[in-house]
Amino acid sequence: MPRREEHDRVDAEAEEAFREFVRARFPSLRALAYVTCGDWQAAEDAVAGSLSRLYLRWGKVAAPDAYARTMVVRAAIGEKRRPWRRERSAGDAFPDVAGPDPSVDVDERLRLRAALRRVPPRQRAALVLRFLEGLSVEETAEVLGCTEGTVKSQTSRGLDALRAVLADESPEGADRVLSHRGRA
């Protein structure tokens, strides 16, 4: 039976590992949540809630990065559905992390991000996970808790919605922005 000192040392090591994980992953998890829900406060709430639940399971989770990403996306989608979260500030701006190639014109990236905000949340989540996070269809299905077919249809519909929004602004700009390196 382990002695109390050994148990305390293991707990301290696990806690330090969790803190290091949070330090390393918080900015990208926050950006992922923000791009998913379009609201900084909702994104921070989603990440904070997800990380607090992950802390309780820290020693039991085999792949904490995938687990955290899944929890954050689901929480961000859930935050968007809450009635008190439906109002949004007109001054929201997407973060400069996780996006298309920096060589793309800044105006086009801003147009794309503004258009992405107008895509329904599940479709937006599929687009963000597939094209910004670079997950496969299988990984995206696991994060969203749905079938691979649903991911494919949500991605397809999301791209169609994004193209429609961009085409409303500038028909020739939609294809140029969406065709850059095949990213959305």
N, C-alpha and C positions, 0 to 999 in steps of 0.2 A: 504494500500500500504506500503511495507516495506521501512523503512528508509535506507538511504545510509550506515550508520554504520553497520546495520544488514546485508546488502548485502555484504559489504566488509568482515565481519567476516565469513560469510558462504563461500565466495570465498577462504579465507585464510584457513579455515578448510578443504575444498575440495582439495586445493592444497597440504596441509600437508598430507592428506590421500593418494593422488597420489604419493607424494615423498616416503612415507613409503612403498607403494606397490612396487615402483621401487626398493628401497633398498632391500626389501625382495625377490623379484622375478627375478631381473636382472641376477644373476649368473645362475639360472636354465634355464631361457629363452635363455641366450647366449649359454649355453651348448646344449640345444635342437636345436637351429638354427645351431650350428656347426656340430652336429651329422647329421643333415638333409642335409647340403650343403657341409660339408667337408673343409671349408675355414674360418679361424678366422675373417678376415676382412669382408667377405661377411656376416658372422654371426652377427658381431657387427652392420653392416649396416642394416641388417634385423631387429634386435632388436630395434635399435635407431629409424628407420622409423616407426616401429609398435607402439612403445611407444609414439612417437610424435603424431601419429594419434589417439591413445587411449586417450591421454591428452585432445584432442579437444572434445572427446565424454565422458569424465570421469563421469559427472553427469548423463548421460543417459544410461550407460551400467549396466545391472543387475548383470552380472557375469564377472567381469573384468579379473579374472584368465583364464577362458575358452576363453574369447574374445582375450586376449593377446596371448595365446598359438596358437590359430587359425591363427591370423595375422602373428605371427612369422614364423610358418611353411610355410604358403603360401608365405611370403616374401622370406624365405630362398630358397624355390624351384624356385621362380622367379629370385632371384639373380644368381642362378646356370645357368639359361638359357641366361643370358646376355652375349654377345660376349666378352666383356672385362674381364669377370670373368672365362673364360675357362682355363686359365693357372693357375697351382697350384704349390706351392713350394713342393719339395720332402721332406722337413723337417717337414711337418705338423704332429701333434700328437693329438690324441683325448684327451679330458679332462678326469680327473679321477672322475668326477661326473657322476651320473646316468649310471650305468652299471651293469653287472652281479655281482653275489655274490662275495665279496672280497676274499672268500676262494678259488676261482678258480685260478689256476696257472696264474701268470702274463703274461707269454709267450702266453698262449691260449687267454687271453683277448686282447692282442696286435694283434695277428693273426686275431681274430674276427673283431676287429675295422678296420684293414687294408683291410680285405675282404669286410666289409660293405661299404667302400669307393668305391668299384668297382661295387656296385649294383646301377641300375638306380635310379635317384632322387625320383620319385613317389613311387617306391617300397621301397626305403630306408626310406622315410617318413612314410609309412605305418608300416614298421618294428619298427622304432623308437617309434612311437606313441603307437603301440600295446604292445611292449615288454619292452621298456625302460621307457616310461611314464606310462604304465599300463592302457591305455584307453581301453574301450570296443569297439566293432566293430561300434556301433552306435555313440559313441563319436568321434571316428577316422573319420567316414564318415562326421560328422559335421565339424570337423577341416579342412579336405581336400576338403570339398565342393563337395562330390560325393555320390553315393549310397552305401549302405552296401555291395551289391554284388561286387562293384568295390573294396572296401576295402579288402574283402575276396580274390578276385583274385590277387590284388596287393600284399597282404601279402603272398599268396601261391607262386606266381611267385618270389617274393623277397627271400623267404626262399629257393626255388629251386636254384636261382642264387647264393645265399650265400653258399649253400651246394656245388655247382659246383666249385666255387672259392676255397673253402676250400679243396675240394677233389683233385683239381689240385695240391695243395701243399702237402697234405697228406691224402689219402683216409680214414684211420682209425681215423684221427683227426677230420674230419668233423662231424661225428656222435657224438663223445665225446663232442665236444664244443657245438654243437647245442642242445644236449639232456640235458645239465645241467639245471635242474629245469624247463625244458620246455621253457627256455628263448632263444631269438636270440641275 
